[in-house]
């Protein structure tokens, strides 16, 4: 009896981290900062307009894509849970938008690299545990990162991309990606997996070596304010289609697919200094009727973790 129970226990797959464990991993790596998001803690709000592309409704048939234009609530952010992080740091930048129109709400949460740093929630926790600062050096221990990389090679791809170039010069001069795949197609339409890719109309520009030296740690908000004083900041939003063999479940894998469908244009028009987005939780599951979540385990685990983060920051904990 004892033996068979032990065998049964061994056969169980490791438990998935709970939503609280996902947020604890962020808090342990970046510290707890009262009232701030557990991830993308540093950021600011803006407003704009989304104009659906002519063919968007044929691909994603929801009422939202049939409007001539819809309101966009936007948040720009620096990745990680440290609200004091430098704008020059070689980490991801975030572009988040809530499009509201035709009776629907569509939240898009996007990162400035095409792949995520984990394939599964367990890998996410291990990645962050390996980066908890060593009390002596106040920096992550390279040995712990090496141990993580050996166990989870999926954790090496995003850091390699980030190390290969400087931080963006502006929130207006980097592309953004959903990493996770979603399933497009309304009633009566073909179902099609796609990732979101957002291309900046201003082109992609990273900091020069001189700028990395000379710019202050805070410049992204002032830079965008100045840019918006002259014109709107525009991006084209595409659904990228997978090539044969592209993973539909693993956001740490790049896609080779070159076909893409234009969904529309986001024009950011002004900063929102009143901070209307601060108390908002953008949710990867807030989708129009014609878009569904894929079975990607990272995507599936996110909503509950975001709710934990909201509860903690609303409670000031
Ligand atoms: C298991 C995986 C993940 C976990 C546990 C996680 C967790 C979180 C948490 C707790 C927040 C703060 C929520 C809030 O308080 O409002 C956040 C924000 C964010 N996450 Fe994730 N995340 C994950 C994966 C991803 C992926 C794959 C992306 C790819 C696009 C992403 C993009 C973002 C962005 C852009 C924000 C900022 C949202 C805003 O501006 O309010 N996350 N994440």
Boltz pocket constraint, residues with backbone or C-beta under 6 A from the ligand:
constraints:
  - pocket:
      binder: B
      contacts: [[A, 22], [A, 23], [A, 26], [A, 36], [A, 37], [A, 38], [A, 39], [A, 40], [A, 43], [A, 75], [A, 76], [A, 77], [A, 94], [A, 95], [A, 96], [A, 109], [A, 110], [A, 111], [A, 116], [A, 120], [A, 121], [A, 124], [A, 177], [A, 178], [A, 179], [A, 180], [A, 251], [A, 277], [A, 280], [A, 281], [A, 282], [A, 297], [A, 298], [A, 301], [A, 302], [A, 305], [A, 306], [A, 309], [A, 310], [A, 313]]
      max_distance: 6.0
